[in-house]
Amino acid sequence: MYTQDTDKFSEIVDVTFYKYNSIDIKIWGMVKRNIKHKRLSDNSVLIQAEALKNIIFGSFGQDINRINAVGDSSMAKEATSVYFLNQLFKSMVNLSWVKITLNTNATYNRLTEIDDIKTIKFSIKTIRGTVKLFDIIHPSELIAANMLLIKAGLLKPGEHFKVFKLKSLLQKLDLYISENNTSDVISLLNPIIVKMEGYESDDPEVLLITDYESDI
């Protein structure tokens, strides 16, 4: 997952809970009883982000207040899933759904040591996001950028939005830039790469919207 103060890309994420973690299994039970969840399998559900946020803030309000008071630098003992989800809601401003996968591994411990430094590890993966070209390229350059995307074989004439797998999209952009290495091509297409490359390891679906007139 790309970590930054404000994440405007991620809309659906996949997080991992652990059956033998008391807080995780408590949240899992409340999610399963919430009417705004969808069962995907015995160990996987999809829940609306707002519904999950209401569960966390409604049931763990004191924990969140304590977390906010302690601060990130002192979270070695406090960083439970409540802390993690609170950070998720703070940073991912366009988050709409959260997929929760329940891991039944009894030996897992979130607190690990790397070079004698205690570190908290969480598993989170962005699985769907949206990039709006007009948010990263000046409006006066949108027509030229669209033409380059058509020449690169990413869009058809008249197409103003399309869903890609992120790695495939980045590979095609890289290839086109390498074969057409001009300042205009780099200035118009490289901002798309920069916007999304932080999520490459997750390889989410990307909805690319290229102009204001799109009905998306």
N, C-alpha and C positions, 0 to 999 in steps of 0.2 A: 504494500500500500504506500502511496505517496504521502509523506507526512509534511504538513505545512499548517500555518495558522488558520487559513481559511481555504477549504476545499470546495470549489464550486462545480467540480466535475462529477464526483461520485453521487449516484442516485440509488443504487442497490449494492449492499455489501454483504459478505458472508463472514460471520464470526463463529468462533468455536467456544463452546462451553464444555465443562467437564463434570461428569456424573458424580464424582466423588469429592467435588468442591461444594461445600454447604451453601454458599451464596449462589453459585451457578445453578444448582438443582432447585433452589427456591425460586429464582427468576424463571427457570424453565417451566416449573409447574404453573406459575402465574400466567406465562405466555400461552401455555396449552389451554388454559381456562378462558382466555380472552377471545371474544367473538371475532376480533379483527385479525386472527391468524389463519393461515392456510397450512394444512398438513401436507408435507412433501413426501415424507417417509416416516418410519418409526422413530428415527433419530434426527429428523430435520423438519423445520417449520419456517414459514415466511410470515412476518408480521409487519404491519404498517409502522413506520418509524415513529409517528406521533403516538400510537398506542403503546409502543414500548417505552417511549419517553414518559408517558403518564404513569406506567407501572413503576419505573425507576424513581421518579420524583415523588410519587405517592407513597411508596413503600420504604424508600431509603433516603428520605429527606434529611434526616440527622447525619447520616453517613456522608452525603454530598456536602452539607455545611461544614463538616469536619475536614473533608478533603480540601475544600476551598480555603479553609483557614490554615491548613498545614502547608499547602503549596506543593508544586511539582518536585522540588528538590528534596523533599523529605518523605517521599511516597513509597519507600522500600517495604514498609509494613502495612501501608494503607491501600495499596493499589490492587483492589479487588476488581471484579467485573463492573461494579458500580462506578468506580473511578474511570475505568476504560470506556464505558458507555457514556458517561457524562462528557468525557473528552470528545467522543464521537459526535454527540449532538451539538457540541460547541463549534467544532471545526467544519463539519459537513453540512453546509447551509441548504443544500438541495436534496438531502437524503430523504427518500420516500419509503423504502422498504429495507428491512433487515432480515437476512436469512440466518437462522441459528442452527448450527450443527452440534449435536451432543456427542462428545467423545467419551467412551466408556473405559478409557485407560485409567486404572487405579493408581498408577505410579507417578502421575504427572504432578509437577510442582511449578507454579509460575515464577517463583523466586529462584533465580540462577546467579551464578558468579562467573564473571568474565574478567580475567586479570585482577582477581581479588576485589572486584567492584560488584556490589549487588545490583542486579538488573531485573526488572519485571518484563516478562515477555507475554504478549497476547497474539493470537492468531486472527488476523483480519484481512480480508481480500475484497477489493472492489470488483464487482462483476458486471456493472452496467453504469455508464455515464454519458453525458452529453457535452459536446464541444460546439459552441456557436462561433462561426468564423468571424462574424461582425463584432464579437467581443474582443478579438485579438488582432484584427487587421482593420486599418482605417476604412471607413465606408467607401471612400473614393477608389480603393484598391480591390473591392470585392469582385467586380466584373473580371478584372485581370486574373485574380486568384482562381475564380471559377473556371476560366478558360484553361489555366494550367492543370487543374484537377481533371478536366475533361481530356486534355492531351495525355495526362499520365494514366488514363484508363480507369480512374477512380469514380468518375461520374459520367453519365450520358448527357447530351445536350438537353436542357430543360429540367434536369434533376437538380433539386435544391436541398435534398437531405437524403442520407443513406446510412445504413448500419454496417459497421465493419468489426472484425476482430482487430484489436489494437496492434498486435505484432504485425499482422498482414498489412495494415494501413501504413505503419511506420516503414516497413520494408519497401513498399511501393514508392513512398515519398523519397526515401533515401536513394533508391535506384534512379528515379527520375531526376533528382538533383545531381547525382553523380554523372548522369549522361547529358545533362543540360546545365552545366555549372556556370551560370551567369549571375550577376548581382541581382537582377530582377527576380529570377527564379528563387534564389536563396532568400531574398528579403520577404517574398510572399509566402513561401512554403515552410521555411525553417521555423517560424513562430508556431505553426501547428505541431511540429515535432517537439519543440521545447515545452509546449503546453502539456503534452501527453506522455513524454518519455519516462516520467517518474512512475507511471503505472504499468510500465512494460512487463515487469515480472508477474503481475496479476493477469495480464492479457484479457481485460474485460471486453465486453461489447461496447462499441462507441457509436453513438448517434451523432453524425456530423451534419450540422445545419449551416448552410452557406449563405443565406441572405435573409433580409428582413421580411420579405414577402412570403416566406414559407408559412404554411398553415400549421406547423408543429408548435 
